[in-house]
Amino acid sequence: MTFTSHMEAALTEARAAGARGEVPVGAVIVDPSGQVVACGGNATRAGNDPTAHAEIVAIRAACVALGVERLADHDLYVTLEPCAMCAAAISAARIRRLYYGAGDPKSGGVAQGARVFSHPQCHHVPEVYDGIGAGASETLLRDFFAERRRDA
């Protein structure tokens, strides 16, 4: 079986989030056959919801679309290293594989900071692949925040 990255779809969601004034992070959930089941971008401002990170939005949409509470055998592509909250949700959803773009030294919860998946209370640990589309993800975030600083 040939590996097909779905990071470009996640980047499309991130760009759309940025255009809405949200921090440009996007995510997609892919089923075992490689079909995108759900996608999402950050929506914390639009929904006045601090939990509406791209990963959570995509996980919620996938669970609703499939009528399930867990996404075993599904993969998640996200443009930024998940924070601790999102890493815990990924574990609870039983995501099979996590692919992420840019690392997040400030708020990451996978390879940095809390390292949720290495905690003994973590019940499920997905396979983790980092750096997928990292350059494009980093550029998108850097440009977004540079523009915000210019406008301030």
C-alpha positions as CSV (number, residue, x, y, z in Angstrom):
1,M,0.0,0.0,0.0
2,T,1.3,3.5,-0.9
3,F,1.3,6.2,1.7
4,T,-0.8,9.2,0.7
5,S,-0.5,12.3,2.8
6,H,-3.6,14.3,3.5
7,M,-1.7,17.3,4.9
8,E,-2.6,19.5,2.0
9,A,-6.3,19.1,3.0
10,A,-5.4,20.1,6.5
11,L,-3.4,23.1,5.2
12,T,-6.5,24.1,3.2
13,E,-8.5,24.0,6.5
14,A,-5.8,26.0,8.2
15,R,-5.8,28.7,5.5
16,A,-9.6,29.0,5.8
17,A,-9.3,29.4,9.6
18,G,-6.7,32.1,9.1
19,A,-9.0,33.9,6.6
20,R,-11.7,33.9,9.3
21,G,-9.3,35.5,11.8
22,E,-8.7,32.3,13.7
23,V,-5.2,30.9,14.4
24,P,-4.5,29.0,11.1
25,V,-4.6,25.4,12.2
26,G,-6.4,22.8,10.2
27,A,-7.1,19.1,10.7
28,V,-8.6,16.2,8.7
29,I,-9.8,12.7,9.8
30,V,-9.1,9.9,7.3
31,D,-10.8,6.4,7.3
32,P,-8.9,3.2,6.8
33,S,-9.5,3.3,3.0
34,G,-7.9,6.8,2.8
35,Q,-11.1,8.8,2.4
36,V,-11.5,12.1,4.3
37,V,-14.3,11.6,6.8
38,A,-14.3,15.0,8.4
39,C,-12.2,18.2,8.6
40,G,-12.0,21.3,10.7
41,G,-10.1,24.4,11.4
42,N,-9.7,26.4,14.6
43,A,-13.0,28.0,15.5
44,T,-12.4,29.3,19.1
45,R,-13.3,32.9,18.2
46,A,-16.3,32.1,16.0
47,G,-17.9,29.8,18.6
48,N,-16.7,31.6,21.7
49,D,-15.4,28.1,22.6
50,P,-11.8,27.6,23.9
51,T,-12.1,23.9,23.1
52,A,-12.8,24.4,19.4
53,H,-9.3,23.6,18.3
54,A,-9.0,22.1,14.8
55,E,-8.4,18.6,16.1
56,I,-11.5,18.7,18.4
57,V,-13.7,20.2,15.6
58,A,-12.6,17.4,13.2
59,I,-13.0,14.6,15.8
60,R,-16.5,15.8,16.8
61,A,-17.5,16.0,13.1
62,A,-16.1,12.6,12.3
63,C,-17.9,11.0,15.3
64,V,-21.2,12.6,14.3
65,A,-20.8,11.6,10.7
66,L,-20.0,8.0,11.5
67,G,-22.4,7.7,14.5
68,V,-19.6,6.5,16.8
69,E,-17.8,7.7,19.9
70,R,-14.4,6.4,18.9
71,L,-12.4,6.5,15.7
72,A,-10.3,3.4,15.9
73,D,-8.5,2.7,12.7
74,H,-8.8,6.4,11.6
75,D,-5.9,8.8,11.1
76,L,-5.6,12.5,12.0
77,Y,-3.6,15.0,10.0
78,V,-3.1,18.4,11.7
79,T,-0.9,21.3,10.7
80,L,0.4,22.0,14.3
81,E,1.5,19.7,17.1
82,P,-1.5,19.1,19.2
83,C,-1.7,20.8,22.6
84,A,-2.3,18.7,25.8
85,M,-6.1,19.1,25.5
86,C,-6.1,17.9,21.9
87,A,-3.7,15.1,22.6
88,A,-6.0,13.8,25.4
89,A,-8.9,14.0,23.0
90,I,-6.9,12.1,20.3
91,S,-6.2,9.4,22.9
92,A,-9.9,9.3,24.0
93,A,-11.0,9.0,20.4
94,R,-8.6,6.1,19.8
95,I,-7.1,7.7,16.7
96,R,-4.8,5.2,15.0
97,R,-2.2,7.5,13.6
98,L,-1.4,11.2,14.2
99,Y,0.4,13.1,11.5
100,Y,1.4,16.7,12.3
101,G,3.3,19.5,10.6
102,A,4.9,22.1,12.7
103,G,6.2,21.4,16.2
104,D,4.9,23.7,18.9
105,P,7.6,24.5,21.6
106,K,5.2,26.9,23.4
107,S,2.0,24.8,23.7
108,G,2.7,21.4,22.2
109,G,1.5,18.4,24.2
110,V,3.0,15.5,22.1
111,A,6.7,16.0,21.7
112,Q,7.0,19.1,23.9
113,G,5.5,20.2,27.1
114,A,3.1,17.8,28.7
115,R,3.9,14.9,26.4
116,V,0.5,13.4,27.0
117,F,1.1,10.1,25.2
118,S,4.0,9.2,27.4
119,H,2.0,9.7,30.6
120,P,1.1,6.5,32.5
121,Q,-2.6,7.5,32.6
122,C,-2.8,7.7,28.8
123,H,-5.0,4.8,27.8
124,H,-4.3,4.9,24.1
125,V,-1.2,6.0,22.2
126,P,-1.5,6.6,18.5
127,E,1.4,6.1,16.1
128,V,2.9,9.6,15.8
129,Y,4.6,11.1,12.7
130,D,5.8,14.7,12.9
131,G,7.2,17.1,10.4
132,I,4.7,16.2,7.6
133,G,4.3,19.5,5.7
134,A,6.1,21.3,8.5
135,G,7.5,24.1,6.3
136,A,4.2,25.1,4.9
137,S,2.6,24.9,8.3
138,E,5.3,27.0,9.9
139,T,5.1,29.6,7.2
140,L,1.4,29.9,7.5
141,L,1.6,30.5,11.3
142,R,4.6,32.8,11.0
143,D,2.9,35.0,8.4
144,F,-0.4,35.1,10.3
145,F,1.2,36.3,13.5
146,A,3.6,38.7,11.7
147,E,0.5,40.4,10.1
148,R,-1.2,40.6,13.5
149,R,1.9,42.3,15.0
150,R,2.0,44.8,12.1
151,D,-1.7,45.6,12.6
152,A,-1.3,46.1,16.3
